[in-house]
Amino acid sequence: MPRLFFSLIFVFAASIASAAEVTDLYQAQAPVESQSEQERHRLAPKLLQQVVIKVVGDRRAVEQADISALITDAERYIDKFYYQQVPYGDDKTMGNQLVLTLDFNANGVNTALQRIGLPVWDKVRPESLIWMAVEYAGKQQLIGEGDEDSLLLQVEQAAKQRGIPLLLPLMDLEDQTQLTFNDVSTGNNAAVQQASARYGASVIVTARLSGTEESAEISWQAMMGDHLERWSSQGTVQTAIENGISELADRLGRRLNMALSETGESALVIQVSDVHDYAGYSRLMDYLGSLQAVSDIKVGSLGSEKLDLVLRIQAEPEKFRQLLSMGRVIQPNNADNSGSQYRLLP
């Protein structure tokens, strides 16, 4: 196997600027030999454990908790299952394989996690904008949306398994003009941030991978506002990517997941300005209602395009405030120190 060197720079829009709703959060898949009930029963605990890690967002929290009773009773939480033929890996010449998909009941899983005392990472999650610079066999290029590359497929699969929404750069003329391979590979953060502005990226993670396909190491750096974190991952290229993405998910999960509680509700009063019409009002209420931590919304008053709301939340207020602005619907008023003033985005 030839020696190779990859320089991978991942830029993640992983904070309040950009987010998306994860629709398959309570779903997991596994290849199977047949559609037998016995094999489905055997795989159910393993697939539920994958879902628990996705929902909680932090592997360390799951490992420290006793989830044995929940996993053993996995069959109880299955809403539906189905089988499909999907391509085997990224090599289309290898044909298809039979895959089992299990959909677990969201309310049932969340209730079980509450009883165990595990936090829940909301289904509205940071989108991840990824810039990837690849140096291999004398070629240097930035890879983006539409490129057929096994690295992109591995990143997408790893992110899907951990419930991280992805956003790939278009690599159109505007991207190519603003950002070069050298900008990415040499860590020109000013150029990367400028090129990322059109996508709404506000947290930047860089990763450098070197080695062979069988033995690789990636050094990661995550800049989340003023917060900086570093970690590394090793193994085959695929394993290093999977472990690096999983560590990113763990760190994001720890910052954004919340301990939901049926009895520990609290009231949070916020004011949202720039609510110009009923369409804006509906968009705001739909967004707030989609958040798992919100159990009730009451309108205090409406006047001068400002809306006073009282939210009943099942979460720590400080963590919930971080979550509030993630859906590109409302944004905090920077001049407000109380954390209660927001404005509705266009």
C-alpha positions in Angstrom: 0.0 0.0 0.0 1.5 3.4 -1.0 2.5 5.9 1.6 0.0 8.7 1.7 -0.4 12.0 3.5 -3.8 13.6 4.1 -4.2 17.1 5.4 -7.8 17.4 6.4 -9.3 20.6 7.6 -12.8 20.3 8.9 -14.7 23.5 9.6 -17.8 23.0 11.7 -20.7 25.3 12.0 -21.5 24.0 15.5 -22.8 26.8 17.6 -25.7 29.2 17.8 -25.4 30.4 14.2 -26.5 27.2 12.3 -28.5 24.2 13.2 -30.8 21.5 11.8 -33.3 19.0 13.1 -32.0 15.4 13.2 -34.9 13.3 11.8 -33.4 9.9 12.3 -32.2 10.4 15.9 -34.1 7.3 17.2 -33.1 5.1 14.3 -30.2 2.6 13.9 -29.2 0.2 11.2 -27.1 -3.0 10.9 -26.3 -5.5 8.1 -28.0 -8.8 8.4 -27.8 -12.3 6.9 -31.5 -12.8 6.7 -34.9 -11.4 7.8 -35.3 -13.9 10.6 -36.9 -12.8 13.9 -34.1 -14.4 15.8 -31.4 -12.2 14.2 -33.6 -9.1 14.7 -34.0 -9.9 18.4 -30.2 -10.4 18.7 -29.4 -7.1 17.2 -32.1 -5.0 19.0 -30.0 -4.3 22.2 -26.9 -3.3 20.1 -28.9 -0.9 17.9 -30.7 0.6 20.9 -27.4 1.3 22.5 -26.3 3.2 19.4 -29.5 5.3 19.6 -28.9 6.0 23.3 -25.4 7.3 22.5 -26.9 9.5 19.7 -29.6 10.9 21.9 -27.4 11.6 24.9 -24.5 12.8 22.7 -21.7 11.9 25.2 -20.3 8.4 25.3 -18.6 9.0 28.6 -22.0 9.8 30.3 -23.5 6.6 28.8 -20.6 4.5 30.0 -20.8 5.8 33.5 -24.6 5.1 33.8 -26.3 1.8 34.3 -28.3 1.3 31.1 -28.4 -2.5 31.3 -32.1 -2.8 32.1 -33.0 -0.4 29.2 -30.8 -2.3 26.7 -32.0 -5.7 27.8 -35.6 -4.6 27.2 -34.8 -3.2 23.8 -37.7 -5.0 22.0 -40.2 -3.0 24.1 -39.1 0.3 22.6 -39.3 -0.7 18.9 -41.9 1.2 16.9 -41.2 -0.4 13.6 -38.6 -2.3 11.6 -37.9 -2.8 7.9 -35.3 -4.3 5.6 -33.7 -2.9 2.5 -30.9 -3.6 0.0 -28.1 -1.0 0.1 -24.7 -0.7 -1.6 -21.9 -2.5 0.2 -19.5 0.3 1.3 -18.4 2.8 -1.4 -17.4 0.1 -3.9 -20.4 -0.3 -6.3 -18.9 -3.4 -7.9 -19.4 -5.3 -4.6 -23.1 -5.3 -5.0 -25.7 -4.8 -2.3 -26.2 -6.0 1.3 -29.3 -6.6 3.3 -29.7 -4.0 6.1 -32.1 -4.0 9.1 -33.5 -0.6 10.3 -35.1 -0.3 13.7 -37.1 2.8 14.7 -37.3 3.2 18.4 -40.0 5.2 20.3 -38.7 8.6 21.1 -40.9 9.3 24.1 -40.3 5.9 25.5 -36.5 6.2 25.2 -36.5 9.7 26.6 -38.6 8.7 29.6 -36.2 5.8 30.3 -33.2 8.1 30.1 -34.9 10.5 32.5 -35.3 7.7 35.0 -31.7 6.7 34.6 -30.6 10.3 35.1 -29.0 10.7 31.6 -29.2 14.0 29.8 -30.7 14.4 26.3 -29.2 16.3 23.4 -32.0 18.0 21.6 -33.0 17.0 18.1 -32.2 20.5 16.9 -28.4 20.3 16.5 -25.5 22.2 15.1 -24.8 21.8 11.4 -21.2 20.9 10.6 -19.7 22.7 7.6 -16.7 20.7 6.4 -13.8 21.8 4.4 -11.5 19.0 3.4 -8.1 19.4 1.8 -6.5 16.2 0.5 -2.9 15.7 -0.5 -2.3 12.3 -2.1 -0.2 10.8 -4.9 1.1 14.2 -5.9 -2.4 15.8 -6.0 -3.7 18.6 -3.9 -7.3 19.5 -3.9 -10.2 20.8 -1.8 -13.2 18.4 -1.7 -16.7 19.5 -1.5 -20.3 18.8 -2.3 -20.7 16.6 -5.4 -17.2 15.2 -5.3 -17.0 11.4 -5.3 -14.5 10.6 -2.6 -14.4 7.8 0.0 -13.2 10.2 2.7 -16.4 12.2 2.3 -18.5 9.1 2.5 -16.7 8.0 5.7 -17.2 11.4 7.3 -20.9 11.4 6.4 -21.4 7.9 7.8 -19.6 8.7 11.0 -21.6 11.9 11.5 -24.9 10.2 10.7 -24.2 7.5 13.3 -23.6 10.2 16.0 -26.5 12.4 14.9 -24.4 15.4 13.6 -26.0 17.3 10.7 -23.5 17.9 7.9 -23.1 20.8 5.5 -20.5 20.5 2.7 -19.1 23.5 0.8 -20.3 24.0 -2.7 -16.7 24.5 -4.0 -18.2 26.8 -6.6 -16.4 29.8 -8.1 -17.0 31.9 -5.0 -15.4 29.2 -2.7 -12.5 28.7 -5.1 -11.8 32.4 -5.2 -11.9 32.9 -1.5 -10.1 29.8 -0.3 -7.1 27.8 -1.7 -5.6 24.5 -0.7 -2.7 26.3 0.9 -5.0 28.4 3.0 -6.5 25.3 4.4 -3.4 23.2 4.8 -1.3 26.0 6.4 -4.0 27.0 8.8 -4.9 30.4 7.4 -7.9 30.8 9.8 -8.7 34.3 8.6 -9.3 33.0 5.0 -11.2 29.9 6.3 -13.5 32.1 8.4 -14.1 34.5 5.5 -15.0 31.6 3.1 -17.2 30.1 5.8 -19.2 33.2 6.4 -21.7 32.5 3.6 -22.6 29.2 5.3 -23.1 30.6 8.8 -20.1 28.8 10.4 -19.1 30.1 13.8 -17.1 27.3 15.3 -14.0 26.1 13.5 -12.4 22.7 13.9 -9.2 21.9 12.1 -7.8 18.3 11.7 -4.6 17.1 10.2 -4.3 13.5 9.2 -1.0 11.8 8.2 0.2 8.2 7.8 -0.9 5.3 5.7 -4.3 3.9 5.0 -3.6 1.2 7.5 -2.0 3.5 10.2 -3.1 7.1 10.4 -3.2 9.8 13.1 -5.4 13.0 13.1 -4.7 16.0 15.3 -7.9 18.0 15.9 -8.4 21.5 17.2 -11.9 23.0 17.9 -12.5 26.7 18.3 -15.9 27.4 19.7 -16.0 31.1 20.2 -13.4 31.8 22.9 -13.2 28.2 23.8 -10.4 26.0 22.4 -10.2 22.2 22.6 -7.7 19.7 21.1 -7.7 16.0 20.7 -6.3 13.3 18.4 -7.5 10.0 16.8 -5.5 7.0 15.5 -6.0 3.8 13.5 -6.8 3.1 9.9 -8.0 6.2 8.0 -11.6 5.1 8.5 -11.1 4.4 12.2 -9.3 7.7 12.8 -12.1 9.6 11.1 -14.8 7.8 13.0 -13.1 8.3 16.3 -12.4 11.9 15.6 -16.0 12.6 14.6 -17.3 10.7 17.7 -15.0 12.8 20.0 -16.4 16.0 18.4 -19.9 14.7 19.0 -19.0 13.9 22.6 -17.7 17.4 23.2 -20.6 19.1 21.5 -23.0 16.9 23.4 -21.5 17.7 26.8 -21.9 21.4 26.0 -25.5 21.2 24.7 -27.2 18.2 26.2 -29.7 18.8 29.0 -31.1 16.6 31.8 -34.8 16.5 31.1 -37.0 16.0 34.1 -40.7 15.7 34.5 -40.6 17.2 38.0 -37.8 19.7 37.6 -39.5 22.2 35.3 -38.7 25.9 35.6 -40.0 29.1 34.0 -37.9 31.1 31.6 -39.1 34.6 30.6 -37.8 35.9 27.3 -38.7 38.8 25.0 -38.4 38.5 21.2 -38.3 41.6 19.1 -38.8 42.1 15.3 -42.0 40.0 15.3 -43.5 42.0 12.4 -46.4 39.8 11.3 -48.3 36.6 11.9 -45.9 34.6 9.7 -43.0 35.6 11.9 -45.1 34.8 15.0 -45.9 31.3 13.6 -42.3 30.6 12.7 -41.2 31.5 16.2 -43.8 29.4 17.9 -43.2 26.4 15.7 -39.5 26.6 16.4 -39.9 26.9 20.2 -42.5 24.1 20.1 -40.0 21.8 18.3 -37.5 21.9 21.2 -37.7 18.8 23.4 -36.9 20.8 26.5 -40.0 23.0 26.1 -43.1 21.6 27.8 -45.3 24.7 27.6 -45.4 28.2 26.0 -47.4 31.1 27.3 -47.7 34.5 25.6 -47.3 37.3 28.2 -47.9 40.3 25.9 -47.5 41.5 22.3 -46.8 45.0 21.3 -44.5 47.2 19.3 -43.4 44.1 17.4 -42.1 42.6 20.7 -43.3 39.4 22.1 -43.0 38.5 25.8 -43.0 34.7 26.4 -43.0 32.5 29.4 -41.4 29.1 28.6 -41.8 26.0 30.8 -38.5 24.1 30.3 -37.2 20.8 31.5 -33.5 21.8 31.5 -30.9 24.0 33.0 -31.7 27.6 32.0 -28.1 28.4 31.0 -27.7 25.4 28.7 -31.2 26.1 27.3 -30.2 29.6 26.4 -27.3 28.2 24.4 -29.8 25.9 22.5 -32.4 28.7 21.9 -30.5 30.5 19.2 -29.3 27.4 17.2 -32.1 27.2 14.7 -31.5 30.4 12.7 -34.8 31.6 14.0 -33.9 33.9 16.9 -30.6 35.6 18.0 -29.6 37.0 21.4 -29.4 40.8 21.8 -25.7 41.4 22.4 -26.5 44.5 24.4 -28.6 42.6 26.9 -26.7 41.1 29.9 -29.7 39.2 31.3 -29.8 36.6 28.6 -33.6 37.2 28.1 -33.6 39.6 25.1 -33.7 38.1 21.6 -34.7 39.2 18.1 -36.4 37.2 15.4 -34.2 36.7 12.3 -35.6 37.4 8.8 
